[in-house]
Amino acid sequence: MKKLRIGIITSVFPPETYTACSMMRDMARELGRKHEVTVVTGFPNRPEGVLYPGYTKRPVEITAADGYRLVRVWTWFIGKQRRFFDRLLEQVSFAASVICQLRKEEKYDLVILLPWVGVCAYLLALMLRFQSTPYFYYIMDFLPEQAENVGLIKRGGIIARLYLWFDRQVCRASAGVLALSEGFKQHCINTRGVPEDKILIAPIYVNTKAVYPLAGDRRWRQKNGIEERRFVVMFTGTMGYVSGLGILREVVAHIPLASDVLFVCIGEGPLKPELEKLAQERDDVRCLPFQSDEDYVRALGAADLALLTMDPNCGQGSVPSKMYSYMAAAKAVLCNAPPEAENTLLVNAVKCGFVVPPNDPKALAEAILALKDKPRSLKEAGEAGYRYILENCTVESAAANLERFWERRLDQNSY
């Protein structure tokens, strides 16, 4: 394979802590072993919408990273209030800054596109088509569907229809679409009109050198004042509306304080204030911020059971990426999601955990109390998940699959 000039355009990137950030960084490193890779992104500010310490906001900043070139461009920040107008400015400014930078750069042979869905993705797609640059559109969530499901926008309203139109155009004009699962693939076909042979199933992948089993390491518990007797049920990631984490208040009501169960919620998001209030009221709930990479591995190692909750209206069109980190850390997963959800199907297929139907906090509490006394079952489920990650979800296998896909799609008969 000849060496290519590859651009990765992503709205978020480390040190921001979304899964897409680490995925794009790891993909840039892996592809950088064979190709000339440039990542174009904004200055780190998510999830709070405030510039991270140590960074200076400027029009453009270009640095050499670990095997790739990193270009940061100016964008409007969403801010803590996260108003619709600020979201729109964030999207438009990111697209405009990236377009200005693309006009200065030597043309890429291909681009991996993971921007904000909607007007931002549409504007970038127009520019790339104008340059005759083939791009591969990475879909990690479906908008407007998820926003409709949690009530953020009116179902079938003007905004929803406009977002869907934008996304259809971006999908159809692409050289290929990268979908997280078979369910995502079918949704692309049914709602975006994408031909089947234009879609690659590209599951969430994990850097197994960064997230791995770490049983028996008690340093994180000691650092955070968590007693050894505690049975730690851990949630990590974005505490957003799709997460369904609001059920926790009802769950803890069914768990006696004397049971030594401790819920640890790590992350940020709009539901965090509610959880922090709950943590102030009860001794069996803790809320912590996102952890450093080193502490994150130790936190997962300190957990006895990994919790994955989901809004019951969001079964389709969303794949919570935390599940794959749980599996990479060899933690059994307690999945509280609709039966049609991708993660429910995966837990059942891999046998990496246990499923409790949504909207039943008492059943979820009973499952936790039962699993507390089944360490062997937890160990076997964790090991099954870890085997699945090693066999199917490493960055090395993801990069190899992507290279084979773009070789086929970039053939003159395909694009």
C-alpha positions in Angstrom: 0.0 0.0 0.0 1.3 3.4 -0.9 1.8 6.1 1.7 -1.2 8.4 1.8 -1.9 11.9 3.2 -4.7 11.4 5.6 -6.7 14.0 7.4 -8.8 13.3 10.5 -11.3 16.1 11.2 -12.8 15.7 14.7 -14.7 18.2 16.9 -13.2 16.7 20.1 -9.8 15.4 20.9 -7.6 14.7 24.0 -7.2 16.0 26.6 -11.0 16.1 26.3 -12.4 12.9 27.7 -15.1 11.6 25.3 -14.5 8.2 23.9 -14.3 9.6 20.4 -11.3 11.6 21.6 -9.2 8.7 22.5 -10.4 6.7 19.5 -9.3 9.3 17.0 -6.0 9.8 18.8 -5.3 6.1 18.8 -6.3 5.8 15.2 -4.0 8.7 14.2 -1.1 7.0 16.0 -1.8 3.6 14.3 -2.3 5.0 10.8 0.7 7.3 11.3 2.9 4.2 11.3 2.3 3.8 7.5 0.9 7.2 6.4 1.2 10.9 6.8 -1.6 11.8 9.2 -2.9 15.2 10.2 -5.6 15.7 12.9 -7.6 18.9 12.7 -9.6 19.8 15.8 -10.5 22.7 18.1 -9.0 23.8 21.4 -10.0 21.6 24.3 -13.0 22.9 26.2 -15.6 20.1 26.6 -17.6 19.2 28.5 -17.7 22.5 30.5 -17.2 24.8 27.5 -14.2 26.4 29.1 -10.6 26.5 27.7 -8.4 23.9 29.5 -5.5 25.2 31.6 -2.2 25.4 29.7 -3.8 26.3 26.4 -4.0 29.6 24.6 -6.9 30.2 22.2 -5.5 31.4 18.9 -6.5 31.2 15.2 -4.3 28.2 14.5 -1.8 26.1 16.4 0.2 23.4 14.7 2.3 20.9 16.7 4.0 17.6 16.2 2.3 14.8 18.2 3.0 11.1 18.6 3.3 9.9 15.0 0.9 12.6 13.5 0.6 16.3 13.0 -1.9 18.1 15.2 -3.7 21.3 14.0 -5.9 23.1 16.4 -8.2 25.8 15.1 -10.3 28.6 16.7 -13.9 27.9 17.6 -16.7 29.5 19.6 -17.1 27.7 22.9 -20.5 26.3 23.9 -20.1 27.7 27.5 -21.6 26.3 30.7 -25.1 27.3 29.9 -25.0 25.3 26.6 -27.6 27.5 24.9 -28.8 26.6 21.4 -27.3 29.8 19.9 -23.9 28.9 21.4 -24.2 25.3 20.0 -24.9 26.8 16.5 -22.0 29.2 16.7 -19.7 26.4 17.9 -20.7 24.3 14.8 -20.4 27.1 12.3 -17.2 28.5 13.7 -15.5 25.1 13.7 -16.6 24.4 10.1 -15.4 27.8 9.0 -12.0 27.5 10.7 -11.4 24.0 9.4 -12.4 25.2 5.8 -9.9 28.1 6.0 -7.2 25.7 7.1 -8.0 23.1 4.4 -7.5 25.9 1.8 -4.0 26.4 3.1 -3.0 22.7 3.2 -1.9 20.4 0.5 -4.9 18.3 -0.6 -5.4 15.1 1.4 -5.8 11.7 -0.3 -8.7 11.0 2.1 -10.3 12.4 5.2 -11.9 10.7 8.2 -14.7 13.0 9.2 -16.1 13.0 12.8 -17.5 16.6 13.4 -20.6 17.8 15.1 -23.6 16.4 13.3 -25.7 18.8 11.4 -24.7 22.1 9.8 -21.0 21.6 10.8 -20.8 18.2 9.1 -22.7 19.5 6.1 -20.4 22.5 5.5 -17.3 20.4 5.8 -18.7 17.8 3.4 -19.4 20.6 0.9 -15.8 21.8 1.1 -14.3 18.3 0.8 -16.5 17.6 -2.3 -15.5 20.9 -3.8 -11.9 19.8 -3.4 -12.7 16.4 -4.7 -11.3 14.9 -1.5 -13.0 11.6 -0.6 -14.1 11.4 3.0 -15.3 8.6 5.3 -18.1 9.7 7.6 -17.9 8.2 11.1 -21.3 7.9 12.8 -21.1 7.5 16.6 -24.6 8.8 17.4 -27.7 9.4 15.3 -29.0 13.0 15.4 -31.8 14.1 15.3 -33.1 10.8 16.6 -31.4 10.8 20.0 -32.3 14.5 20.7 -35.9 13.6 19.8 -35.9 10.5 22.1 -34.9 12.5 25.2 -37.2 15.4 24.4 -34.5 18.0 23.5 -36.2 18.8 20.2 -39.7 18.2 18.9 -40.1 14.8 17.1 -40.6 15.5 13.4 -40.3 19.3 13.9 -38.5 21.7 11.7 -35.1 21.3 13.5 -35.4 17.5 13.4 -36.2 17.5 9.7 -33.4 19.9 8.9 -30.8 17.9 10.9 -31.9 14.7 9.2 -31.6 16.3 5.8 -28.1 17.5 6.6 -27.1 14.1 7.7 -28.5 12.4 4.6 -26.5 14.7 2.4 -23.3 14.1 4.3 -23.8 10.3 4.2 -24.7 10.1 0.5 -21.8 12.4 -0.6 -19.2 10.4 1.3 -16.9 7.8 0.0 -18.0 5.5 2.8 -19.9 5.5 6.1 -18.4 4.0 9.3 -21.2 2.5 11.5 -20.7 1.2 15.0 -22.8 -1.9 14.7 -25.1 -3.9 12.4 -28.1 -2.0 13.9 -26.4 1.3 13.0 -25.8 0.0 9.5 -29.4 -0.9 9.0 -30.5 2.5 10.4 -28.2 4.2 7.8 -29.7 2.2 5.0 -33.3 2.8 6.2 -33.2 6.5 7.1 -30.2 8.0 5.2 -30.6 6.0 2.0 -27.0 4.7 2.1 -26.2 1.7 -0.1 -25.2 -1.4 1.9 -21.8 -1.8 0.2 -20.9 1.8 1.1 -21.1 1.0 4.9 -18.3 -0.5 7.0 -19.3 -1.9 10.5 -16.6 -0.2 12.6 -17.2 -1.1 16.3 -15.8 1.0 19.1 -12.2 0.0 19.6 -10.1 0.2 22.7 -6.4 0.8 23.2 -5.7 -2.3 25.2 -2.3 -0.8 26.3 -4.2 2.0 28.0 -7.3 0.2 29.3 -6.6 -3.3 30.7 -7.5 -5.6 33.6 -5.9 -4.4 36.9 -7.4 -6.6 39.6 -5.9 -6.4 43.0 -4.6 -2.9 42.7 -6.1 -1.1 45.7 -4.3 2.3 45.4 -7.3 4.0 43.8 -9.6 2.9 46.6 -7.1 4.2 49.2 -6.7 7.5 47.3 -10.4 8.1 47.4 -11.1 6.8 50.9 -13.1 3.7 49.8 -13.0 0.9 52.3 -12.1 -2.6 51.2 -15.4 -4.0 52.5 -17.3 -1.9 50.0 -18.9 -3.6 46.9 -18.3 -0.9 44.3 -20.8 -0.5 41.5 -19.2 1.9 39.0 -20.5 4.1 36.2 -18.1 6.0 34.1 -18.6 8.5 31.2 -21.0 11.2 30.2 -23.9 11.7 32.6 -26.2 12.9 29.8 -29.9 12.5 29.2 -29.3 9.3 27.1 -27.4 7.7 30.0 -30.6 7.1 32.0 -28.6 7.6 35.2 -31.5 9.4 36.8 -32.8 6.0 37.8 -30.1 5.7 40.5 -32.1 7.7 43.0 -34.9 5.1 42.9 -32.4 2.2 42.9 -30.6 3.2 46.1 -33.9 3.4 47.9 -34.1 -0.4 47.6 -30.6 -1.1 48.8 -30.0 -1.1 52.6 -27.0 1.0 53.7 -25.8 -2.0 55.7 -25.3 -3.9 52.5 -21.9 -2.1 51.9 -22.8 -1.4 48.3 -21.2 1.8 47.0 -22.2 3.5 43.8 -19.3 5.5 42.2 -20.2 7.7 39.3 -17.3 9.1 37.4 -17.7 11.8 34.7 -19.5 15.0 33.8 -22.8 16.0 32.2 -26.2 17.6 32.7 -27.3 14.9 35.2 -24.3 15.3 37.4 -25.8 18.0 39.7 -28.7 15.7 40.5 -26.3 12.9 41.3 -24.1 15.2 43.5 -27.2 16.1 45.4 -28.0 12.4 45.9 -24.4 11.8 47.1 -24.8 14.6 49.7 -27.9 12.8 51.0 -26.5 9.3 51.2 -23.4 7.5 52.2 -23.6 4.9 49.4 -23.2 7.3 46.4 -20.0 9.1 45.3 -19.6 11.5 42.4 -16.2 12.1 40.9 -14.8 14.0 37.9 -13.3 12.4 34.9 -10.0 10.7 35.9 -6.6 10.8 34.3 -5.7 7.9 32.0 -3.7 6.2 34.8 -6.3 6.8 37.4 -9.1 5.6 35.1 -7.5 2.2 34.7 -7.1 2.0 38.5 -10.7 3.1 39.0 -12.0 0.3 36.8 -9.7 -2.1 38.6 -11.2 -1.1 41.9 -14.7 -1.7 40.7 -16.6 -4.9 41.5 -19.3 -4.4 39.0 -19.7 -2.0 36.0 -23.0 -0.3 35.6 -24.5 0.7 32.2 -27.8 2.4 32.3 -29.7 3.8 29.4 -32.8 6.0 28.8 -35.6 3.5 27.9 -36.5 5.6 24.8 -32.9 5.4 23.4 -32.5 1.7 22.7 -31.7 2.2 19.0 -29.3 4.7 17.5 -26.9 4.9 20.5 -24.0 2.7 21.6 -22.6 3.8 24.9 -18.9 3.4 24.5 -18.2 2.9 28.2 -19.3 -0.7 27.7 -16.1 -1.4 25.7 -13.9 0.1 28.4 -15.6 -2.0 31.0 -15.0 -5.1 28.9 -11.4 -4.2 28.2 -10.9 -3.9 32.0 -12.4 -7.4 32.4 -15.4 -6.1 34.4 -18.8 -7.8 34.4 -21.4 -5.4 33.0 -24.8 -4.9 34.6 -26.9 -3.6 31.6 -30.1 -1.7 32.3 -31.3 -1.0 28.8 -34.1 -1.8 26.4 -34.0 -5.3 24.9 -33.4 -3.9 21.4 -30.4 -1.8 22.5 -27.1 -2.6 20.9 -25.5 -3.1 24.3 -28.2 -5.5 25.5 -27.7 -7.6 22.4 -23.9 -7.5 22.9 -24.1 -8.5 26.6 -26.3 -11.4 25.8 -24.2 -12.6 22.8 -20.8 -12.3 24.6 -22.1 -13.3 28.0 -20.0 -10.5 29.5 -22.6 -9.5 32.1 -26.2 -9.4 33.1 -29.3 -7.6 31.8 -32.1 -6.0 33.8 -35.0 -4.4 31.8 -35.4 -0.6 32.1 -37.9 1.3 34.3 -37.6 -1.3 37.1 -35.3 0.2 39.8 -36.3 -2.5 42.3 -35.2 -5.3 39.9 -31.9 -3.5 39.3 -31.3 -3.2 43.1 -32.1 -6.8 43.6 -29.7 -7.8 40.8 -26.9 -5.8 42.4 -27.5 -7.4 45.8 -27.6 -10.9 44.2 -24.4 -10.4 42.2 -22.6 -9.1 45.3 -22.6 -12.7 46.5 -21.5 -14.2 43.2 -17.8 -13.3 42.7 -17.3 -16.3 40.4 -20.0 -15.3 38.1 -18.6 -11.7 38.0 -15.1 -13.0 37.2 -16.4 -15.3 34.4 -18.4 -12.5 32.8 -15.5 -10.1 33.0 -13.1 -12.6 31.4 -15.6 -13.2 28.5 -15.8 -9.5 27.8 -12.0 -9.2 27.8 -11.6 -12.0 25.3 -14.1 -10.4 23.0 -12.2 -7.1 23.1 -8.9 -8.8 22.3 -10.4 -10.7 19.4 -12.6 -7.9 17.9 -12.1 -4.4 19.2 -8.4 -3.4 19.2 -7.1 -0.3 17.4 -4.8 -2.4 15.3 -7.7 -4.5 13.9 -9.8 -1.3 13.4 -7.1 0.4 11.4 -6.5 -2.7 9.2 -10.3 -3.0 8.5 -10.5 0.7 7.6 -7.5 0.4 5.2 -9.1 -2.5 3.4 -12.4 -0.6 3.2 -11.0 2.6 1.8 -8.9 0.6 -0.8 -12.1 -0.9 -2.1 -14.1 2.3 -2.0 -11.5 4.5 -3.5 -11.4 2.4 -6.6 -12.6 4.5 -9.5 -15.7 2.4 -9.9 -16.7 3.0 -6.3 -16.1 6.7 -5.9 
